[in-house]
Amino acid sequence: MKSLITLLVSLLLLNSASAQHQTKDVRYKKYAGHYGNTSGISLFEDGTYLLYGYATGVFGTYKFEKDYLLFYPDQQELFEVFAHQNPALRDSTRINFLGFERGGKTFAKFDQDSLRKVFNDDVNCLNAPFVYQKAGQTKNIILSRLPEEAAKPNVAIESSRHYHNASGYNDFILVHNAPKREYEDFSAMIIPAKTGDVIKLSNYGGDEGYPKQNKEEQARWKEILEWKSQYDQSKGVKKNEVYANKHYNTFPEPDSSKYHYDSRSNQYTDSSDQENSAYYKQNQYNDPRYLRKYIKLQPETKLKFSESNLANKSIFFSVCGEGSEHSYHYKGFEKYEEENPQMPQNIEPVKIKDNPGI
């Protein structure tokens, strides 16, 4: 009798847990869909989401907490460093800075050099790529970001990263992923309405929120699901390497049926595309015929930011208007005689707006 009671209690608990699990599954399935129009959020049945808008697309995970939904964006690393051994540079170091021109004050330090701002305070022109070259081999790199004034008090923010170049690389791509509001945790409520459910986010969409789109928008939903599928696949592959040409424009991994590896120059060459040589003379940044493999370096340590030994001069100076004659200009493009008079040879720097986003 006692065994029977124990069995019945076990079955009751199992059925209860199963019912809760089914309720949870039904809940995710019930509210899955596309909320908003040109901006908004998409909820997926597997507990992931896509927050989207102008120049914004951030994936993450969410869960139900009583009557609320809690959202956790997939976080980016503050800095990333990719390295290559370039025989053509000999005893010098070449460094490309990507994303340092916007989104807060950033700094860099190489070996025993002074800490320097990457850009001047009033930078308002962009003439990428931003490439810095220095003599000798660089063994240690420290990248830093000035913590936001709104950061929590009495909290040591480790906004500096130290990288050690143990393998003797001399060609680098340094990436700064500026913190943005889209990568902060947020919450939401789903409110039933006559025309359908409306999701109200704590940080986007205002008081009106985003209405759920109906079934007629299947084409749009299919496109979003394709984005999600591509993102899920990319998450399964760690980005431990990138491929770039000599001007640091990145490309997919070279197709082995088209490219061959040249150990002397340590690069991949597409011999089948040489007939487009005249075109690439006028479009050098997008030339994919010679690609270099850059390996991702992991930071040795994470440090609290310190302004000690700060140099007066930034690595790059760039302004529009007064003083523009001293602004940085990339000098890596080769100059050829103009073969097509209608194609411009020089591109003017683009002035950026105040408080730009990335």
C-alpha positions as CSV (number, residue, x, y, z in Angstrom):
1,M,0.0,0.0,0.0
2,K,2.8,2.4,0.9
3,S,4.6,1.6,-2.4
4,L,1.4,2.3,-4.3
5,I,1.0,5.7,-2.6
6,T,4.6,6.5,-3.3
7,L,4.0,5.6,-7.0
8,L,0.9,7.7,-7.3
9,V,2.6,10.7,-5.7
10,S,5.6,10.3,-8.1
11,L,3.2,10.1,-11.1
12,L,1.3,13.2,-9.8
13,L,4.6,15.2,-9.5
14,L,5.7,14.0,-12.9
15,N,2.4,14.9,-14.6
16,S,2.6,18.3,-12.8
17,A,6.1,19.0,-14.1
18,S,5.1,17.8,-17.5
19,A,2.1,20.1,-17.5
20,Q,4.3,23.1,-16.5
21,H,6.8,22.3,-19.2
22,Q,4.0,22.0,-21.8
23,T,2.5,25.3,-20.6
24,K,5.9,26.9,-21.0
25,D,6.3,25.5,-24.5
26,V,2.8,26.7,-25.4
27,R,3.6,30.2,-24.1
28,Y,6.7,30.5,-26.3
29,K,4.8,29.2,-29.3
30,K,1.8,31.4,-28.6
31,Y,3.7,34.7,-28.6
32,A,6.3,33.9,-31.3
33,G,6.2,36.2,-34.2
34,H,7.1,39.5,-35.7
35,Y,6.3,42.7,-33.7
36,G,6.6,46.1,-35.3
37,N,7.3,47.2,-38.8
38,T,10.6,49.0,-39.9
39,S,11.7,48.6,-36.3
40,G,10.7,46.2,-33.5
41,I,11.4,42.7,-32.2
42,S,10.9,39.2,-33.3
43,L,10.3,36.4,-30.8
44,F,11.1,32.8,-31.7
45,E,9.7,29.6,-30.2
46,D,13.2,28.4,-29.0
47,G,13.5,31.3,-26.5
48,T,15.6,33.6,-28.7
49,Y,14.8,37.0,-30.2
50,L,15.9,39.5,-32.8
51,L,15.8,43.3,-32.0
52,Y,16.0,45.2,-35.2
53,G,15.8,48.8,-36.5
54,Y,17.9,51.2,-38.6
55,A,21.4,49.8,-38.8
56,T,20.6,47.6,-35.9
57,G,20.2,43.8,-35.6
58,V,20.9,42.2,-32.2
59,F,20.1,38.6,-31.3
60,G,19.7,37.2,-27.8
61,T,17.6,35.0,-25.5
62,Y,14.5,35.7,-23.5
63,K,12.4,34.0,-20.8
64,F,9.1,34.5,-19.1
65,E,9.1,35.7,-15.5
66,K,5.5,35.8,-14.2
67,D,3.8,38.5,-16.4
68,Y,7.1,39.8,-17.8
69,L,9.6,38.8,-20.4
70,L,13.3,39.3,-19.6
71,F,15.7,39.8,-22.5
72,Y,19.5,39.1,-22.5
73,P,21.4,40.2,-25.7
74,D,24.3,38.2,-27.0
75,Q,27.3,40.2,-25.9
76,Q,30.2,41.4,-28.1
77,E,33.8,41.5,-26.9
78,L,34.9,45.0,-26.1
79,F,38.1,44.5,-28.2
80,E,39.3,42.0,-30.7
81,V,42.8,41.5,-32.1
82,F,43.6,39.6,-35.3
83,A,47.3,39.1,-36.3
84,H,49.2,38.1,-39.4
85,Q,52.9,37.6,-40.3
86,N,53.6,39.9,-43.3
87,P,57.0,39.2,-44.9
88,A,56.8,42.4,-46.9
89,L,56.9,44.6,-43.7
90,R,60.3,43.2,-42.6
91,D,61.2,44.8,-39.3
92,S,58.1,47.0,-38.9
93,T,54.6,46.8,-37.6
94,R,51.4,47.7,-39.4
95,I,48.1,48.2,-37.5
96,N,44.6,48.8,-38.8
97,F,42.1,50.3,-36.3
98,L,38.5,49.4,-36.9
99,G,35.6,51.0,-34.9
100,F,37.8,53.2,-32.7
101,E,36.6,56.4,-34.3
102,R,33.1,56.3,-32.7
103,G,31.5,55.5,-29.5
104,G,33.6,56.8,-26.6
105,K,37.3,57.6,-26.0
106,T,39.6,54.8,-26.9
107,F,43.4,54.4,-26.2
108,A,46.3,52.2,-27.3
109,K,49.7,51.4,-26.0
110,F,52.5,49.5,-27.8
111,D,55.3,48.0,-25.7
112,Q,57.1,50.8,-23.8
113,D,55.5,53.7,-25.8
114,S,53.2,56.1,-24.0
115,L,49.5,55.5,-23.8
116,R,47.8,57.5,-26.7
117,K,44.3,58.4,-27.6
118,V,43.4,56.6,-30.9
119,F,41.6,59.7,-32.2
120,N,41.5,63.4,-31.3
121,D,38.6,64.6,-29.1
122,D,36.8,66.5,-31.9
123,V,37.1,63.9,-34.7
124,N,34.4,64.6,-37.3
125,C,35.7,63.2,-40.6
126,L,36.3,59.7,-41.6
127,N,38.8,58.6,-44.2
128,A,39.1,54.9,-43.5
129,P,41.0,52.6,-43.4
130,F,42.9,53.9,-40.4
131,V,46.3,52.4,-40.6
132,Y,49.3,53.1,-38.3
133,Q,52.8,51.9,-39.1
134,K,55.7,51.9,-36.7
135,A,59.3,50.6,-36.7
136,G,60.3,47.4,-35.1
137,Q,58.3,44.4,-33.8
138,T,55.5,45.0,-31.3
139,K,55.4,42.4,-28.6
140,N,52.7,43.9,-26.3
141,I,49.5,45.8,-27.1
142,I,47.1,47.4,-24.5
143,L,43.8,48.6,-25.8
144,S,41.6,50.7,-23.5
145,R,38.3,52.5,-23.3
146,L,37.4,55.3,-21.0
147,P,34.5,54.0,-18.8
148,E,31.2,55.7,-19.1
149,E,30.4,58.4,-16.6
150,A,27.1,56.6,-15.9
151,A,28.9,53.5,-14.8
152,K,28.0,52.1,-11.4
153,P,30.0,53.8,-8.6
154,N,32.6,51.9,-6.6
155,V,32.8,49.2,-9.3
156,A,36.2,48.5,-10.9
157,I,35.4,48.4,-14.6
158,E,38.0,46.3,-16.5
159,S,37.9,48.3,-19.7
160,S,41.5,47.6,-20.8
161,R,42.9,44.5,-22.5
162,H,46.5,43.3,-22.7
163,Y,47.6,41.2,-25.7
164,H,51.0,39.5,-25.9
165,N,52.4,38.9,-29.3
166,A,54.3,35.6,-28.6
167,S,54.4,34.5,-32.2
168,G,56.1,37.5,-33.7
169,Y,53.2,38.8,-35.8
170,N,53.7,42.2,-37.4
171,D,50.4,43.0,-39.1
172,F,47.3,43.6,-37.0
173,I,43.6,44.3,-37.2
174,L,42.4,45.9,-34.0
175,V,38.6,46.0,-33.5
176,H,36.6,48.1,-31.0
177,N,33.0,47.0,-30.4
178,A,31.6,50.1,-28.8
179,P,29.0,49.4,-26.1
180,K,25.5,50.3,-27.3
181,R,22.1,50.5,-25.8
182,E,20.9,47.5,-27.9
183,Y,23.3,45.3,-25.9
184,E,21.8,46.1,-22.5
185,D,19.4,43.8,-20.8
186,F,15.7,44.9,-20.9
187,S,12.2,43.6,-20.1
188,A,8.8,43.7,-21.8
189,M,5.1,43.0,-21.3
190,I,2.7,41.6,-23.9
191,I,-0.7,43.4,-23.8
192,P,-3.8,41.9,-25.5
193,A,-5.6,44.4,-27.8
194,K,-8.6,44.3,-30.1
195,T,-6.3,44.2,-33.2
196,G,-3.9,41.7,-31.7
197,D,-1.1,41.4,-29.1
198,V,1.2,44.4,-28.5
199,I,4.6,44.1,-26.9
200,K,5.9,47.0,-24.8
201,L,9.6,47.1,-24.3
202,S,11.3,48.9,-21.4
203,N,13.8,50.6,-23.6
204,Y,12.2,50.8,-27.1
205,G,9.0,51.5,-28.8
206,G,7.6,54.2,-26.4
207,D,4.2,53.8,-24.7
208,E,2.5,52.5,-27.8
209,G,4.8,49.5,-28.2
210,Y,5.0,47.2,-31.2
211,P,1.9,45.4,-32.5
212,K,2.2,41.8,-33.6
213,Q,2.0,41.4,-37.4
214,N,-0.6,39.0,-38.8
215,K,-0.3,35.9,-40.8
216,E,-0.4,37.8,-44.1
217,E,3.2,38.8,-43.5
218,Q,4.6,35.3,-44.0
219,A,7.1,36.5,-46.6
220,R,8.7,38.9,-44.1
221,W,8.6,36.3,-41.3
222,K,10.3,33.8,-43.7
223,E,13.1,36.3,-44.3
224,I,13.6,36.8,-40.6
225,L,13.8,33.1,-40.0
226,E,16.5,32.9,-42.7
227,W,18.5,35.6,-40.8
228,K,18.1,33.6,-37.6
229,S,19.3,30.4,-39.3
230,Q,22.4,32.2,-40.7
231,Y,23.1,33.7,-37.2
232,D,22.7,30.3,-35.5
233,Q,25.1,28.7,-38.0
234,S,27.7,31.5,-37.5
235,K,27.5,31.0,-33.7
236,G,28.5,27.4,-34.1
237,V,31.7,28.6,-35.9
238,K,34.1,30.5,-33.7
239,K,35.5,33.6,-35.4
240,N,39.1,32.7,-34.8
241,E,40.4,34.0,-38.1
242,V,39.5,36.6,-40.7
243,Y,40.7,37.1,-44.3
244,A,41.6,40.5,-45.6
245,N,43.3,42.2,-48.5
246,K,46.2,44.6,-48.2
247,H,43.8,47.5,-47.5
248,Y,42.1,45.5,-44.7
249,N,38.8,44.9,-46.4
250,T,37.6,41.5,-45.2
251,F,36.3,38.6,-47.3
252,P,35.0,35.1,-46.8
253,E,37.5,32.2,-46.4
254,P,39.2,31.7,-49.8
255,D,37.8,28.9,-51.9
256,S,40.5,26.2,-52.3
257,S,39.4,25.5,-55.9
258,K,40.2,29.1,-56.9
259,Y,42.9,30.3,-54.5
260,H,46.4,28.9,-54.0
261,Y,48.6,29.6,-51.0
262,D,52.0,31.2,-51.5
263,S,54.2,30.5,-48.6
264,R,56.8,33.1,-49.6
265,S,54.3,36.0,-49.4
266,N,52.1,34.2,-46.8
267,Q,48.9,35.0,-48.7
268,Y,46.3,33.4,-50.9
269,T,46.1,34.3,-54.6
270,D,43.2,34.0,-57.0
271,S,44.9,33.5,-60.4
272,S,41.6,33.1,-62.2
273,D,40.6,36.7,-61.6
274,Q,43.7,38.4,-63.1
275,E,41.8,39.6,-66.2
276,N,40.0,42.1,-64.0
277,S,43.3,43.9,-63.2
278,A,42.3,47.1,-64.9
279,Y,39.0,47.2,-62.9
280,Y,40.8,46.7,-59.5
281,K,43.2,49.5,-60.2
282,Q,40.3,51.8,-59.8
283,N,38.7,49.8,-57.1
284,Q,41.6,48.7,-54.9
285,Y,39.8,48.5,-51.6
286,N,37.5,45.8,-53.0
287,D,40.2,43.7,-54.7
288,P,39.8,40.1,-53.5
289,R,42.6,38.6,-55.5
290,Y,45.3,38.6,-52.7
291,L,44.1,37.7,-49.2
292,R,45.9,37.4,-45.9
293,K,44.9,35.2,-43.0
294,Y,44.6,37.0,-39.6
295,I,44.6,34.8,-36.5
296,K,42.6,36.0,-33.4
297,L,44.6,36.7,-30.3
298,Q,43.1,36.2,-26.9
299,P,43.8,38.9,-24.2
300,E,46.3,37.9,-21.6
301,T,44.6,40.0,-18.9
302,K,41.7,42.4,-18.4
303,L,42.7,45.6,-16.5
304,K,41.1,48.6,-15.0
305,F,41.7,51.7,-17.1
306,S,44.5,54.0,-16.1
307,E,45.4,57.3,-17.8
308,S,49.0,57.3,-16.4
309,N,51.7,58.1,-18.9
310,L,49.2,59.6,-21.4
311,A,50.7,61.2,-24.5
312,N,49.5,64.6,-25.6
313,K,49.2,63.6,-29.3
314,S,46.6,61.1,-30.6
315,I,47.5,58.3,-33.1
316,F,45.1,59.8,-35.7
317,F,44.0,63.4,-36.1
318,S,41.0,64.0,-38.3
319,V,38.8,67.1,-38.7
320,C,36.8,68.8,-41.4
321,G,37.1,72.5,-42.0
322,E,39.8,74.4,-40.1
323,G,42.9,72.3,-39.6
324,S,41.8,69.7,-42.1
325,E,45.1,70.1,-43.9
326,H,46.7,68.1,-41.0
327,S,44.1,65.4,-41.1
328,Y,44.9,61.8,-41.6
329,H,44.6,60.3,-45.1
330,Y,45.2,56.7,-45.9
331,K,48.2,56.4,-48.3
332,G,48.0,52.7,-49.1
333,F,46.3,53.0,-52.5
334,E,48.6,53.0,-55.5
335,K,48.2,55.8,-58.0
336,Y,47.6,54.9,-61.6
337,E,47.0,57.0,-64.7
338,E,43.3,57.6,-65.1
339,E,41.9,55.0,-67.6
340,N,38.3,56.0,-67.2
341,P,37.8,59.8,-67.1
342,Q,34.3,59.3,-65.6
343,M,35.5,57.4,-62.6
344,P,36.7,59.6,-59.7
345,Q,40.2,58.9,-58.5
346,N,39.9,60.4,-55.0
347,I,37.1,60.1,-52.5
348,E,36.6,62.9,-50.1
349,P,36.3,62.2,-46.4
350,V,32.8,61.8,-45.1
351,K,31.7,64.2,-42.4
352,I,29.9,62.4,-39.6
353,K,27.0,63.7,-37.7
354,D,26.9,64.6,-34.0
355,N,26.4,61.7,-31.6
356,P,26.7,59.1,-34.4
357,G,25.8,55.5,-33.8
358,I,27.8,52.5,-35.1
